[in-house]
């Protein structure tokens, strides 16, 4: 066991080196010592692979490259990208050579989890093994750079495609445009648009959405940004309706989730892989309405909504969420509640994500009216029996716990709901809730205070929230077990 642990510790330090004859090695070596080191490492790996076969079979969660690939896909579906590197290390330690398809879930998972360092690590591993990255790999790398605000690196990735005799296609350039939009770089985005037109390609709805995002997110805004946003929206509307608002792809297509991340669309967290939740034809309007809500402009909101009606479209649930969020951001709580009541009475589908977005926006600033509206929305959501997604639950409780004054009722409702649903939240959120209770001089005998203490006592003091790497000593748990 000590030998296994030492091998794993040695493997995880230093750059990885691959040899076609001796397999996997690790560490930085002098040229004169490499042959002896490779031989010793190979012998130790052989010993590791033959030690305690019965115990190894009991603990191992995958036996071949196909099973490991399935584990990687399962981790992506469970939204646990922080375990991808662990599974990859386990696969290498087992002496299993990854094939090119193995890197697909690795790069996609890094893109979804915004793990830039891991993404380029797997990219380097592909090149070390002699695999040529395909268009999907470069698309994921560009999108990961965009989500991590590393736009210059995204341009470098596109230039590196020439080394593999690959020409950037429309999806890659759109991903690059989305990266510029996420960083608020309209000048660079205009350069990408020029590159698209020079390649004989035409802009699509994702390109226009990225251009709107670039205008919205730029730090140094000159004049009214909505003048340019409305101009871009008019350009999109003047385009062929079949090209812009139609398309051959169905809304329920599985690849749409990957496309959302590649294009840096604003509906990523709202949809969460459910392609039929929003209308993809309204992608440009999604970006425009998000800009209205983020920049707090009801005047621009009325213009965009009127344009949406003129085109003969009915706002989907995401559009409704952004319209209501804009009113809440502008402190028009009465208008927002009236519009929400009308939507709920219309019989259209209702999702917990709609309430979560509105509650989160209402709590910003911790105004009395805003916190009162957040409480009403939370009670209405509980009345309808809508399940609150764990991610939104944690975000809401973390923000509500920072309320400086007030009766702390919203945070208490969220914490009670967490206890009822037995949701395990990160330690930092529970610590924030505890500090809020302590600011209000809640006695130690209070039921909520007792529950918080018990919750924190179950956690190791000072524990990092990222799950630890799989241990080789007794009682280990593999990624499949962690999913449950």
C-alpha positions in Angstrom: 0.0 0.0 0.0 2.8 2.4 0.8 4.4 1.6 -2.5 1.1 2.3 -4.3 0.7 5.6 -2.5 4.3 6.7 -3.3 3.8 5.8 -7.0 0.6 7.9 -7.1 2.3 10.8 -5.3 5.3 10.7 -7.7 3.1 10.4 -10.7 1.2 13.6 -9.8 4.3 15.8 -9.5 6.1 17.2 -12.5 5.3 17.1 -16.2 4.1 13.9 -17.8 6.4 12.1 -20.2 5.3 9.4 -22.6 7.5 6.8 -24.0 6.3 4.4 -26.8 8.4 1.6 -25.2 8.2 2.2 -21.5 4.7 3.7 -21.1 3.9 6.3 -18.6 6.5 8.1 -16.5 6.5 11.4 -14.5 9.0 13.9 -13.1 11.7 16.1 -14.5 14.9 14.3 -15.4 18.4 15.1 -16.6 19.2 13.6 -20.0 21.9 11.3 -18.6 19.6 9.8 -15.9 16.5 9.1 -18.1 17.3 5.5 -19.2 17.8 4.3 -15.6 14.9 6.2 -14.3 12.6 4.8 -17.0 13.6 1.3 -16.2 13.0 1.7 -12.5 9.7 3.4 -13.1 8.6 0.7 -15.5 9.5 -2.0 -12.9 7.6 -0.2 -10.2 4.6 0.1 -12.5 4.8 -3.6 -13.2 4.8 -4.3 -9.5 1.9 -2.0 -9.0 -0.2 -3.8 -11.6 0.5 -7.3 -10.2 0.1 -6.6 -6.5 -3.0 -7.9 -4.7 -5.2 -8.6 -7.7 -8.3 -9.5 -5.7 -8.1 -6.3 -3.7 -7.4 -4.4 -6.9 -10.5 -5.9 -8.6 -12.7 -5.0 -5.6 -11.6 -1.4 -5.6 -11.3 -0.6 -9.3 -14.3 1.1 -11.0 -13.1 0.5 -14.6 -11.1 -2.2 -16.4 -10.6 -1.0 -19.9 -10.6 2.2 -22.0 -14.2 1.9 -22.8 -15.3 1.7 -19.2 -13.1 4.6 -18.3 -14.6 6.6 -21.2 -18.1 5.8 -19.8 -17.0 7.0 -16.3 -15.8 10.3 -17.9 -19.2 10.8 -19.6 -21.0 10.0 -16.3 -19.0 12.6 -14.5 -19.9 15.2 -17.1 -23.5 14.3 -16.7 -23.2 14.6 -13.0 -21.5 18.0 -13.4 -18.3 17.0 -11.6 -15.5 18.1 -13.9 -13.1 18.3 -10.9 -12.9 14.5 -11.0 -11.9 14.2 -14.6 -8.2 14.6 -13.9 -8.4 11.9 -11.2 -10.0 9.4 -13.5 -7.4 10.2 -16.2 -4.6 9.6 -13.7 -6.1 6.3 -12.6 -6.4 5.2 -16.2 -2.8 5.9 -16.8 -1.7 4.2 -13.6 -3.7 1.1 -14.7 -1.5 1.0 -17.8 -4.5 1.7 -20.1 -3.7 3.8 -23.2 -6.4 6.4 -23.9 -7.6 6.6 -27.5 -8.7 9.8 -29.2 -12.3 9.5 -28.3 -11.4 9.4 -24.6 -10.3 13.1 -24.8 -13.8 14.2 -26.0 -15.5 14.0 -22.6 -12.3 15.3 -21.0 -12.2 18.5 -23.0 -16.0 18.9 -23.0 -16.1 18.6 -19.2 -13.3 21.1 -18.8 -15.2 23.5 -21.0 -18.4 23.1 -18.9 -16.5 23.4 -15.7 -14.3 26.4 -16.9 -11.2 24.4 -16.0 -8.6 26.1 -18.2 -5.5 24.5 -16.8 -6.9 21.0 -17.1 -8.1 21.6 -20.6 -4.7 22.5 -21.8 -3.2 19.7 -19.9 -5.4 17.2 -21.8 -4.6 19.1 -25.0 -0.9 18.6 -24.4 -1.5 14.9 -23.6 -3.2 14.4 -26.9 -0.2 15.9 -28.8 2.2 13.8 -26.7 0.4 10.6 -27.6 0.4 11.5 -31.3 -3.3 12.3 -31.6 -4.3 15.1 -33.9 -6.9 17.4 -32.2 -10.0 17.7 -34.3 -12.4 20.6 -34.7 -14.4 19.7 -31.6 -11.2 19.8 -29.5 -10.3 23.2 -30.7 -13.8 24.5 -30.3 -13.8 23.3 -26.6 -10.5 25.0 -26.0 -11.6 28.3 -27.5 -14.8 28.2 -25.5 -12.9 27.4 -22.3 -10.7 30.3 -22.9 -13.7 32.5 -23.4 -15.4 31.3 -20.2 -12.2 31.9 -18.3 -11.7 35.4 -19.8 -8.5 34.4 -21.6 -9.4 35.8 -25.0 -5.8 36.2 -26.2 -5.2 32.5 -25.5 -8.3 31.8 -27.6 -6.8 33.6 -30.6 -3.6 31.7 -30.1 -5.5 28.4 -30.1 -7.1 29.3 -33.4 -3.7 30.1 -34.9 -2.4 26.8 -33.7 -4.9 25.0 -35.9 -2.5 25.8 -38.8 0.1 23.5 -37.3 -2.3 20.6 -37.9 -3.4 21.7 -41.4 -6.8 22.6 -40.1 -8.8 25.6 -41.3 -11.1 27.3 -38.7 -14.7 26.5 -39.6 -17.8 28.5 -38.8 -18.3 27.0 -35.4 -14.7 27.7 -34.4 -15.0 31.3 -35.5 -18.3 31.6 -33.8 -16.8 30.3 -30.6 -14.0 32.9 -30.9 -16.6 35.5 -31.4 -18.4 34.3 -28.3 -15.2 34.6 -26.4 -14.8 38.2 -27.4 -18.4 38.8 -26.4 -17.9 37.3 -23.0 -14.9 39.6 -22.4 -16.6 42.7 -23.8 -14.2 43.3 -26.7 -16.3 44.8 -29.6 -13.2 45.8 -31.6 -11.8 42.3 -31.6 -15.3 40.9 -32.3 -15.5 43.1 -35.3 -12.2 41.7 -36.5 -13.6 38.1 -36.2 -16.7 39.2 -38.1 -14.4 40.5 -40.9 -12.6 37.2 -40.9 -15.9 35.3 -41.2 -17.0 37.4 -44.2 -13.6 37.0 -45.9 -13.9 33.3 -45.6 -17.1 33.4 -47.6 -19.3 32.6 -44.6 -22.3 34.4 -43.3 -23.3 35.4 -39.8 -25.8 33.4 -37.9 -27.9 34.0 -34.8 -25.1 33.0 -32.5 -22.8 35.5 -34.1 -25.3 38.3 -33.6 -25.8 37.2 -30.0 -22.1 37.3 -29.4 -21.9 40.8 -30.9 -24.7 42.0 -28.5 -22.8 40.4 -25.6 -19.6 42.3 -26.6 -21.4 45.6 -26.5 -23.0 44.8 -23.2 -19.9 43.5 -21.4 -17.4 46.2 -22.5 -16.0 48.0 -19.5 -15.5 51.4 -21.0 -18.8 52.2 -22.5 -18.9 55.2 -24.7 -22.4 56.8 -25.1 -25.5 54.7 -25.0 -24.6 51.0 -25.6 -28.2 50.3 -26.6 -27.8 52.3 -29.7 -25.4 49.7 -31.0 -27.3 46.8 -29.5 -30.5 47.9 -31.3 -28.6 48.4 -34.5 -27.2 44.8 -34.2 -30.7 43.5 -33.5 -32.1 45.3 -36.6 -29.3 43.8 -38.7 -30.3 40.4 -37.4 -34.0 40.9 -38.1 -33.2 42.1 -41.7 -31.5 38.8 -42.4 -33.4 36.0 -43.9 -35.8 34.6 -41.3 -35.0 31.1 -42.4 -31.3 31.6 -42.0 -31.6 33.5 -38.7 -34.6 32.2 -36.9 -35.1 28.9 -38.6 -32.6 26.1 -39.2 -32.5 22.4 -39.7 -31.6 21.5 -36.1 -34.3 20.4 -33.7 -34.5 22.1 -30.3 -34.2 18.7 -28.6 -31.0 17.8 -30.3 -28.5 16.5 -27.7 -25.5 18.4 -29.1 -27.3 21.7 -28.3 -25.9 21.6 -24.8 -22.3 21.5 -26.1 -23.2 24.2 -28.6 -24.4 26.4 -25.9 -21.1 26.3 -24.1 -19.2 26.7 -27.4 -21.1 29.8 -28.3 -21.2 31.2 -24.7 -24.9 31.7 -24.8 -26.7 33.3 -21.9 -29.1 30.4 -21.5 -26.4 27.9 -20.3 -27.3 27.9 -16.6 -31.0 28.2 -17.2 -31.4 25.3 -19.7 -28.9 22.9 -18.1 -29.0 20.4 -21.0 -32.8 20.5 -21.6 -32.9 21.6 -25.2 -36.7 22.0 -25.4 -36.9 24.4 -22.5 -36.2 27.5 -24.6 -36.9 28.5 -28.2 -33.6 28.5 -30.1 -35.1 30.7 -32.7 -35.1 33.6 -30.2 -31.3 33.3 -29.5 -30.7 36.9 -30.6 -33.6 38.2 -28.4 -32.2 36.2 -25.5 -29.0 38.2 -25.7 -30.8 41.5 -26.2 -33.1 41.0 -23.2 -30.2 39.9 -21.0 -28.5 43.2 -22.0 -31.6 45.1 -21.0 -31.7 43.4 -17.6 -28.0 43.6 -16.9 -27.8 47.3 -17.9 -31.1 48.1 -16.2 -32.9 49.9 -19.0 -36.7 49.6 -19.2 -36.7 51.9 -22.2 -34.6 49.6 -24.3 -36.6 46.7 -22.9 -39.8 48.1 -24.4 -38.2 48.5 -27.7 -36.9 44.9 -27.8 -40.2 43.5 -26.7 -42.0 45.5 -29.4 -39.6 44.2 -32.0 -40.3 40.7 -30.8 -44.0 41.1 -31.2 -43.6 42.6 -34.7 -41.7 39.5 -35.7 -44.7 37.4 -34.6 -43.0 35.5 -31.8 -44.2 34.8 -28.3 -41.6 35.2 -25.5 -40.4 31.9 -24.2 -39.8 31.3 -20.5 -36.3 32.6 -20.7 -37.4 35.9 -22.3 -40.1 36.2 -19.6 -37.4 35.7 -16.9 -35.2 38.5 -18.4 -38.2 40.9 -18.8 -39.2 40.4 -15.2 -35.6 40.6 -14.0 -35.2 43.9 -15.8 -38.2 45.4 -14.0 -36.9 44.1 -10.7 -33.4 45.5 -11.4 -35.0 48.9 -12.0 -36.9 48.6 -8.7 -40.3 48.3 -10.4 -41.4 45.5 -8.1 -45.1 46.1 -8.5 -44.8 45.8 -12.3 -42.8 42.7 -12.0 -45.2 41.0 -9.6 -48.2 41.9 -11.8 -46.5 40.5 -14.9 -45.5 37.3 -13.1 -49.0 36.8 -11.9 -50.3 37.2 -15.4 -47.8 34.7 -16.7 -48.6 32.1 -14.0 -52.3 32.5 -14.7 -51.8 32.0 -18.4 -51.2 28.3 -18.0 -47.8 28.4 -19.6 -45.0 26.1 -18.2 -43.5 27.2 -14.9 -40.0 26.3 -13.8 -38.1 26.7 -10.6 -35.3 28.4 -12.6 -37.7 31.3 -13.3 -38.3 31.9 -9.6 -34.7 31.4 -8.7 -33.5 34.1 -11.2 -36.2 36.6 -9.9 -35.4 35.9 -6.2 -31.7 36.4 -6.9 -32.3 39.7 -8.6 -34.7 40.9 -5.9 -32.2 40.3 -3.1 -29.5 42.4 -4.8 -28.9 45.5 -2.7 -30.9 44.1 0.2 -33.6 46.7 0.0 -36.7 46.3 2.1 -39.0 46.0 -0.9 -36.6 43.7 -2.7 -36.3 41.3 0.3 -40.1 41.4 0.7 -40.6 40.4 -2.9 -37.9 37.7 -2.6 -39.8 36.2 0.3 -43.1 36.3 -1.6 -41.5 34.6 -4.6 -40.0 31.9 -2.5 -43.3 31.2 -0.8 -45.1 31.1 -4.1 -42.5 28.6 -5.5 -42.9 26.4 -2.4 -46.7 26.6 -2.8 -46.4 25.3 -6.3 -44.1 22.5 -5.2 -41.4 23.3 -7.6 -38.0 21.7 -6.8 -35.1 24.1 -6.4 -31.9 23.1 -8.2 -29.0 22.6 -5.8 -26.9 25.2 -7.6 -29.5 27.8 -7.4 -30.3 26.8 -3.8 -26.6 27.4 -2.8 -26.4 30.7 -4.7 -29.6 32.0 -3.1 -28.7 31.0 0.4 -25.2 32.5 0.0 -26.6 35.8 -1.1 -29.4 35.9 1.5 -27.0 35.1 4.3 -25.2 38.4 3.5 -28.2 40.5 4.4 -26.9 43.1 6.8 -30.2 43.9 8.5 -33.8 42.7 8.4 -35.4 39.7 10.0 -33.3 37.1 8.0 -36.5 35.4 6.9 -35.4 34.6 3.4 -32.2 33.0 4.5 -34.2 31.0 7.2 -36.7 29.8 4.6 -33.9 28.7 2.3 -32.1 26.9 5.1 -35.3 25.1 6.3 -35.9 24.0 2.7 -32.3 22.7 2.5 -32.9 20.7 5.7 -36.1 19.3 4.4 -34.6 18.2 1.1 -31.4 17.1 2.8 -29.2 19.2 0.5 -25.5 19.1 1.2 -24.2 22.6 0.6 -20.5 23.8 0.6 -19.1 24.7 3.9 -18.5 28.4 3.0 -22.3 28.9 2.4 -23.2 27.3 5.8 -20.5 29.4 7.5 -22.0 32.5 5.9 -25.4 31.5 7.2 -24.0 30.9 10.7 -22.4 34.4 10.7 -25.8 35.9 9.8 -27.4 34.1 12.8 -24.6 35.3 15.1 -25.1 38.9 14.0 -28.7 38.7 15.1 -27.7 37.2 18.5 -29.6 34.0 18.0 -29.2 31.8 21.1 -27.2 28.6 20.9 -30.3 26.6 21.8 -32.2 27.7 18.7 -33.1 24.8 16.4 -31.5 26.4 13.4 -28.3 27.1 15.3 -28.2 23.5 16.5 -28.7 22.2 12.9 -25.9 24.4 11.6 -23.5 23.3 14.3 -24.3 19.7 13.6 -23.9 20.3 9.8 -20.5 21.9 10.4 -19.4 19.2 12.8 -19.9 16.6 10.1 -17.3 18.4 8.0 -13.6 18.1 8.6 -12.3 21.5 9.9 -10.5 23.4 7.1 -11.6 20.9 4.5 -11.3 22.1 0.9 -14.6 21.9 -0.8 -13.1 20.2 -3.8 -13.5 16.4 -3.3 -10.1 14.8 -2.6 -8.3 12.6 -5.0 -9.0 8.9 -4.8 -6.9 7.3 -2.1 -5.3 3.9 -2.5 -5.4 3.1 1.2 -8.5 1.4 2.6 -12.0 2.8 2.2 -11.5 4.5 -1.1 -14.4 5.6 -3.3 -14.4 5.9 -7.1 -16.1 8.5 -9.2 -19.1 6.3 -9.8 -19.7 6.0 -6.1 -19.3 9.7 -5.7 -22.0 10.3 -8.2 -24.6 9.0 -5.8 
